């Protein structure tokens, strides 16, 4: 494995479209895994627009092989990303479903080093376009869901994947009681071939989950919880139509605590993800702070 390939793989293991150029030359996930852990299934009201800000720092000091053993001597990655998402629900309804759309622009800085070299990249990551999300809720308004397809569009910057990715996904939230929320998101991801390298990254399935609880009567705006994610690549990486090594299938699990607080209409979430059972990726920790700000009141 070359030094450049190691750097690429480390960045891809971080946050999908928020990483370095060439990451598609080893299996990767375009979806920013770990991003959805609060009220996953809820969309803006018809006519309402949300501005969402996701900010994350990732540190890893090991890169795992296909058996979970350390692969790269002296490996260390420190990667920071900030992504702005505009999320809007249109006034048009389709039968019992609402219609929402979203657009994401990420900025990334990645510092990756090994015993052999080190490097830094900064730029605008691949854009995410979600033209159609169909949303639904039950009459009791304690179960919410929406689904659609996310399209990842390469920017060809120093932090671009350089391929298109397509991610059909579903997002669910159930309020078991007024105090207890269970949310989950899951999907599958498919990629085009990198025309510069003839490399085709394998398809990946992912799952995010969270349990959030309003524990204090005196602080109804505060929730505490636990959340995590899982990802598993289910087809091989290929180059020029031939399998790469053993397929270089990536996998990871993560778990950690979460706190959210709502100031009037502005929601803030802080969380930590600790990764384990990792294969063919860097293994580390993510530290998140996210904001949700309604830009108008809707209907």
C-alpha positions as CSV (number, residue, x, y, z in Angstrom):
1,X,0.0,0.0,0.0
2,X,1.6,3.3,-1.1
3,X,1.8,6.4,1.2
4,X,-0.6,8.3,-1.0
5,X,-3.1,5.5,-0.9
6,X,-2.8,5.3,2.9
7,X,-3.6,9.0,3.1
8,X,-6.5,8.7,0.8
9,X,-8.0,5.7,2.7
10,X,-7.6,7.5,6.1
11,X,-9.6,10.5,4.8
12,X,-12.3,8.4,3.2
13,X,-12.8,6.5,6.5
14,X,-13.7,9.8,8.2
15,X,-16.8,11.3,6.7
16,X,-17.7,10.4,3.2
17,X,-17.9,13.5,1.1
18,X,-15.9,15.5,3.7
19,X,-12.5,14.0,2.9
20,X,-9.6,14.0,0.5
21,X,-9.1,13.5,-3.2
22,X,-8.7,10.1,-4.6
23,X,-10.4,8.4,-1.6
24,X,-12.4,6.4,-4.1
25,X,-9.3,4.4,-4.9
26,X,-10.1,2.2,-1.8
27,X,-13.6,1.4,-0.7
28,X,-15.3,4.3,1.0
29,X,-18.7,5.6,2.2
30,X,-19.9,8.9,0.7
31,X,-22.7,9.3,3.4
32,X,-21.4,11.2,6.4
33,X,-21.9,8.3,8.9
34,X,-22.9,9.4,12.4
35,X,-24.6,12.7,11.2
36,X,-28.2,11.7,12.0
37,X,-28.9,11.0,15.6
38,X,-31.6,13.5,16.7
39,X,-35.3,13.3,15.5
40,X,-34.1,11.6,12.3
41,X,-37.6,11.1,10.8
42,X,-38.8,14.7,11.2
43,X,-38.9,17.2,8.3
44,X,-39.7,20.9,8.3
45,X,-43.4,21.9,8.2
46,X,-44.8,22.7,4.7
47,X,-43.4,26.1,3.6
48,X,-40.7,25.9,6.3
49,X,-36.9,26.0,5.8
50,X,-34.2,24.9,8.2
51,X,-30.5,25.8,8.2
52,X,-28.5,22.9,9.7
53,X,-24.9,23.1,10.6
54,X,-22.8,20.0,11.2
55,X,-19.3,20.4,12.7
56,X,-17.0,17.5,13.5
57,X,-13.5,16.7,14.4
58,X,-12.1,13.2,13.8
59,X,-8.9,11.8,15.4
60,X,-7.4,8.4,14.6
61,X,-4.1,6.8,15.4
62,X,-4.5,3.4,13.8
63,X,-5.4,2.1,10.4
64,X,-6.9,-1.4,10.3
65,X,-6.5,-4.2,7.8
66,X,-9.1,-6.8,6.8
67,X,-8.6,-8.7,10.0
68,X,-8.7,-5.7,12.3
69,X,-5.0,-5.5,12.9
70,X,-2.9,-2.4,12.7
71,X,-1.7,-2.0,9.1
72,X,0.2,1.4,8.8
73,X,3.2,2.3,10.9
74,X,3.1,5.7,12.6
75,X,-0.4,6.4,11.3
76,X,-2.3,9.5,12.6
77,X,-5.2,11.4,11.1
78,X,-6.7,14.7,12.3
79,X,-9.6,15.9,10.2
80,X,-12.1,18.7,10.7
81,X,-15.2,19.4,8.7
82,X,-18.1,21.9,8.7
83,X,-21.1,21.3,6.5
84,X,-24.1,23.6,5.9
85,X,-27.4,22.0,4.9
86,X,-30.5,23.8,3.7
87,X,-33.6,21.6,4.3
88,X,-37.0,22.8,2.9
89,X,-40.5,21.3,2.8
90,X,-42.6,22.4,-0.2
91,X,-46.3,23.4,0.1
92,X,-47.2,20.7,-2.4
93,X,-48.3,17.4,-0.9
94,X,-48.4,14.0,-2.7
95,X,-51.4,12.1,-1.2
96,X,-50.6,11.6,2.5
97,X,-46.9,12.5,2.0
98,X,-45.0,15.8,2.3
99,X,-42.3,16.7,-0.2
100,X,-39.0,18.0,1.0
101,X,-35.6,18.8,-0.6
102,X,-32.1,19.4,0.8
103,X,-28.7,20.6,-0.3
104,X,-25.4,20.3,1.5
105,X,-22.0,22.1,1.1
106,X,-19.1,20.8,3.2
107,X,-15.7,22.4,4.0
108,X,-12.8,20.0,5.0
109,X,-9.3,20.2,6.4
110,X,-7.4,16.9,6.6
111,X,-4.0,16.3,8.2
112,X,-2.7,12.7,7.8
113,X,0.7,11.4,8.6
114,X,2.5,8.0,8.7
115,X,6.0,6.9,9.5
116,X,6.8,7.7,5.8
117,X,5.2,11.0,5.1
118,X,2.6,13.6,6.0
119,X,0.2,15.8,4.1
120,X,-2.6,18.4,4.5
121,X,-5.6,19.1,2.2
122,X,-8.3,21.7,2.4
123,X,-11.3,22.6,0.2
124,X,-14.9,22.2,-0.6
125,X,-16.1,18.6,-0.5
126,X,-18.5,16.9,-2.7
127,X,-22.0,18.5,-2.8
128,X,-25.1,16.6,-1.7
129,X,-28.4,17.1,-3.6
130,X,-31.6,15.5,-2.3
131,X,-34.4,16.6,-4.6
132,X,-37.3,14.5,-3.3
133,X,-37.9,13.3,0.3
134,X,-41.3,11.9,1.0
135,X,-42.4,12.4,4.6
136,X,-45.2,10.9,6.6
137,X,-46.5,10.9,10.2
138,X,-49.2,9.0,12.0
139,X,-52.4,10.8,13.2
140,X,-51.1,10.6,16.8
141,X,-48.0,12.5,15.8
142,X,-45.7,10.2,17.7
143,X,-44.2,8.4,14.6
144,X,-42.4,10.2,11.8
145,X,-40.7,9.0,8.7
146,X,-39.2,10.2,5.5
147,X,-37.2,8.7,2.7
148,X,-35.5,9.5,-0.6
149,X,-32.3,9.3,-2.6
150,X,-29.2,11.5,-1.9
151,X,-27.0,12.3,-4.8
152,X,-23.3,13.1,-4.1
153,X,-21.8,15.3,-6.8
154,X,-18.0,15.5,-7.1
155,X,-16.4,19.0,-7.0
156,X,-13.1,17.8,-8.3
157,X,-11.4,19.7,-5.5
158,X,-8.5,18.4,-3.3
159,X,-11.1,17.0,-1.0
160,X,-13.4,15.4,-3.6
161,X,-14.2,11.7,-4.1
162,X,-14.1,12.3,-7.9
163,X,-17.1,9.9,-8.4
164,X,-20.9,10.2,-8.2
165,X,-22.6,8.3,-5.4
166,X,-26.3,7.4,-4.9
167,X,-27.8,6.7,-1.5
168,X,-31.4,5.6,-1.1
169,X,-32.2,6.0,2.6
170,X,-35.0,5.9,5.2
171,X,-35.2,8.0,8.4
172,X,-37.5,7.2,11.3
173,X,-38.4,8.7,14.7
174,X,-40.8,7.2,17.3
175,X,-41.7,9.0,20.5
176,X,-42.5,6.0,22.8
177,X,-43.5,8.5,25.5
178,X,-43.4,12.3,25.6
179,X,-39.9,12.0,27.2
180,X,-38.4,9.1,25.2
181,X,-37.4,9.2,21.6
182,X,-36.0,6.4,19.4
183,X,-34.6,7.4,16.0
184,X,-32.8,5.5,13.3
185,X,-31.6,6.1,9.7
186,X,-30.5,3.4,7.3
187,X,-29.5,3.1,3.6
188,X,-27.4,1.6,0.9
189,X,-24.8,3.4,-1.2
190,X,-23.7,2.8,-4.7
191,X,-20.9,4.5,-6.7
192,X,-19.8,5.2,-10.3
193,X,-16.4,4.2,-11.5
194,X,-13.5,6.6,-11.2
195,X,-12.7,7.3,-14.8
196,X,-9.2,8.6,-14.0
197,X,-8.1,5.3,-12.2
198,X,-10.7,2.8,-13.5
199,X,-11.4,2.0,-9.8
200,X,-14.9,1.1,-8.7
201,X,-15.6,1.2,-4.9
202,X,-17.9,-1.5,-3.5
203,X,-21.4,-0.8,-2.2
204,X,-22.0,-0.1,1.5
205,X,-24.9,-0.5,3.9
206,X,-25.2,1.7,7.0
207,X,-27.4,2.1,10.1
208,X,-27.5,5.0,12.6
209,X,-29.5,4.9,15.8
210,X,-30.2,7.0,18.9
211,X,-32.1,6.8,22.2
212,X,-32.8,10.3,23.6
213,X,-34.5,11.0,27.0
214,X,-35.8,14.1,28.7
215,X,-34.5,13.2,32.1
216,X,-35.2,16.4,34.1
217,X,-38.6,18.0,34.7
218,X,-36.9,21.2,35.6
219,X,-35.0,21.3,32.2
220,X,-37.5,20.1,29.6
221,X,-35.4,21.5,26.8
222,X,-32.5,19.2,27.7
223,X,-32.2,15.6,26.5
224,X,-29.5,13.0,27.2
225,X,-28.9,9.9,25.2
226,X,-26.8,7.2,23.6
227,X,-26.2,6.8,19.9
228,X,-24.1,5.0,17.4
229,X,-23.7,3.6,13.9
230,X,-22.7,0.6,11.9
231,X,-21.5,0.2,8.3
232,X,-20.7,-2.8,6.2
233,X,-19.4,-3.0,2.6
234,X,-21.2,-5.8,0.8
235,X,-19.6,-5.8,-2.6
236,X,-15.9,-5.8,-3.6
237,X,-13.7,-3.0,-4.7
238,X,-12.6,-3.5,-8.3
239,X,-10.1,-2.0,-10.7
240,X,-10.4,-2.6,-14.4
241,X,-13.1,-5.1,-13.6
242,X,-10.9,-7.3,-11.3
243,X,-11.2,-7.6,-7.5
244,X,-8.8,-5.6,-5.5
245,X,-6.9,-8.1,-3.2
246,X,-9.5,-9.7,-0.9
247,X,-12.1,-7.1,-2.0
248,X,-11.0,-4.4,0.6
249,X,-14.4,-4.5,2.2
250,X,-14.7,-1.9,4.9
251,X,-16.7,-2.1,8.2
252,X,-17.1,-0.2,11.4
253,X,-19.2,0.1,14.6
254,X,-19.4,3.2,16.8
255,X,-21.2,4.2,20.0
256,X,-21.2,7.2,22.3
257,X,-23.1,9.7,24.5
258,X,-25.2,12.6,23.2
259,X,-26.7,15.8,24.8
260,X,-29.2,18.1,23.1
261,X,-30.7,21.4,24.2
262,X,-33.3,23.7,22.6
263,X,-33.0,27.5,22.9
264,X,-36.4,28.8,21.7
265,X,-36.5,27.3,18.2
266,X,-32.7,26.7,17.9
267,X,-31.6,23.1,18.7
268,X,-28.0,22.2,19.6
269,X,-26.6,18.7,19.8
270,X,-23.2,17.6,21.1
271,X,-22.0,14.0,20.8
272,X,-19.0,11.7,20.7
273,X,-18.6,8.5,18.6
274,X,-16.0,5.9,19.5
275,X,-15.2,3.4,16.7
276,X,-14.5,-0.3,17.2
277,X,-14.6,-3.6,15.2
278,X,-13.1,-1.7,12.3
279,X,-11.7,-3.3,9.1
280,X,-10.0,-1.7,6.1
281,X,-10.4,1.8,7.6
282,X,-8.9,4.2,10.1
283,X,-10.2,3.6,13.6
284,X,-10.8,6.7,15.9
285,X,-13.1,9.1,17.6
286,X,-15.5,11.7,16.2
287,X,-16.6,14.8,18.2
288,X,-19.7,16.6,16.9
289,X,-21.5,19.8,17.5
290,X,-24.6,20.4,15.4
291,X,-27.2,23.2,15.1
292,X,-30.7,23.4,13.6
293,X,-32.1,26.8,12.9
294,X,-35.6,27.4,11.4
295,X,-35.4,30.3,8.9
296,X,-39.2,30.8,8.8
297,X,-42.3,29.5,10.5
298,X,-44.0,27.5,7.7
299,X,-47.7,26.7,7.8
